[in-house]
Amino acid sequence: MKKAIFINIFILSVVLYSCGNDPVPKPNGMLRLEYPTASYISVERVCPYIFQVNKETTVKTSNNCSMTVDYPQMNASIYITYKPVKNNLDKLLRDAQKLTYEHVAKADNIQEQPFVNPDNKVYGMFYLVTGNAASASQFYVTDSTSHFLTGSLYFNTKPNYDSVLPAAKYLEEDIRKIMESLKWQN
């Protein structure tokens, strides 16, 4: 009998002791990403164009003057494709727009921002893609007579807009710098 009372008191004390504040789940922490202040250098290859890129990048050039601007720290790349204009400007423009709007299935919005630099004869369009699309930004530029250049930003990871947004914003400024600093060579 004493043993049963002792067991009951023990169980009751364990139950009473374990009662307390209900556990509260901790909120998800957000990672604070900070990137270095951008500093730019010129990319001059044996190609019909030059532009400036962030010095934190590595640039690879193929033999047809297409380039890959890699951001190893952000696991991202800007793929740049060059094509000469030979009475095919309409087709090149349609292809560039088609490439951008292929992302409409996953994108929340695609914002078009025209670009005009008459001093360097550079005209084009910058596309800001929001949502879980594969590419966060795209652009094309041309002089309308001889040169056509397209560019696309891709992260080497599954698209998750909220996760890549800080890096995408940082790289958006680098893409704008590429467009603003672009000069055609003969």
N, C-alpha and C positions, 0 to 999 in steps of 0.2 A: 504494500500500500504506500509506504514512504517512497519507494522507488518510483511508483506511478505518479505520485504528486510531484516528485523532483523532475521527472521527464516532462510532465505537463507545464510546470513553471519554466523549465528550460526552453521548451518550444514556444511558449507564450512570450518569453523575454526576447527570443530571437525574432519572432514575428513583429513585436512592438519596436524593437531596435531597428529593424530593417525598414520600417515605415518612416518616411521623411519626405523631403522635397522630391517631387517627381523629376526624373532626369530630363533635361532640356537639350535637344540637339543643337550643336554649335552651327552657326551659319557658315556657309562656304566662304572661304577666304578668297579674295581676288589677288592675283599676282600683279605686283606693280612692276611694269616693264619700263625701263629707261634706256634710251638709245643715245649714242654720242651725237653731239652737234655735228651736222653734216659739213664736210669739207670736200670740195670737188676738184677733180683733175680732168684734163682733156684726154680723150681717147682718139688717137690719130693712127689709123691703119692705112693700108693701101686700098682704100675704099672711097667711093664718091661722096662721103659725108664725114663730118667730125661732130662730136658733142662732148659734154662733160658728164662724168659719173662720180658718185660718192667714192672717196678714196678707200673705204672699207670693203669695196667689192673686188672681185676678180672677173676679168673680161676675157671670154674666149671667142675667137673669130674663126668662122669657117671660110672656105675658099670662094664662096659666092657672096661674101660680105655680109652674111647674117651673123649676129652676135648673141651670146648669152652673157648676161650680167648677173653673176652669182653673189648672193648675200649669205655667206656661210653661217654667220651669227644668227640669222633669222630663218634659215632653212627655206629660202625663197630665191626665185630667179625671175629676171625679166628677159623674155625671148624676143629678140629683134630680128625682123626679116626685111631684107632689102630686095626690091625688084625694080628694074628699069621700066620707064614708061615708054611704050612703043605702040602708040595708037590704041592702047588698052586701058586707059585711065578709068573708064566707066566700069569695066570688069574688076579692076583692082579695088575700086571703092565699094562695089557690091560685095566682093569677097571679104573685105575688112569688116563691113557692117554685118554680114552674115555670121562671121566668126564671133562677133560680139553678141549678137542676138540668139546664138545657139545656147547661151547661158540663161535665157529667160525662164526656162522651166524651173530652175532652182533659185534664181535671183528674186529678191523682193522688189528691186527697182534697178533700172539702168538709166543713169543720168548722163545726158550728152552735154558736153561743154566745148563749143567751137574754139579753135585756136588759130590766130592770125598773127604772123610776124612778117609784114611786107618788106622790112629792111633786109632780111635774109631769105626772102621768098619761100617761107615755110607756112603752109596752110594745112589745117587738119582738124581732128576731133579727138577729144579725150573722153573716155567712157568710165564713169565711176559705177561699179557694180556692187550693190549691197545685197546681203543675204548669203546663203550657203552655196553660192556658185563656185565653180572650180577656179575662175580667174577673178581677182578683186578689182583690177583696173586694166584697161586696154586703150590703145591709141593708134592713130595713123597720122602721118604727115606726108606732104608732097609739095613739089614746086609746080605741079600741074603740067609740066612739059617733059621732064626727063627722069625724075626720081620719085620713088614711092617707098615709104618705110612704115612698117607696122610693129607694134610692141604689145606684149601681154605679160602680166604679172601672175605668177603661179607660186603657191606655197607647196612645198614637198610634204604635204600632210593632207589628211581628210578635211574637206572644207567645214569649218565651224566658225561662222562669222564673228561671234562674240570673242572667241579666242584669238583670232588673227587681227582683229580690228586695230589695236595699237600699232602693230607692225605694218598693216596695210596703210594706215594714215601716214606713217613715217615714209614709206616707200612711194606713196602718192606724190609727195613733195619731190622725191628723186626723179620720178617719171616726168613731172612738170619741168624740172631742171633739164632733163634730156631734151624735151621738146623746145624749151626756150633757148638753149645753147646750140641747137643743131644748125649747122651750116653745110651747104652743098659744096662739093669740090668738083672740078672738071678734070 
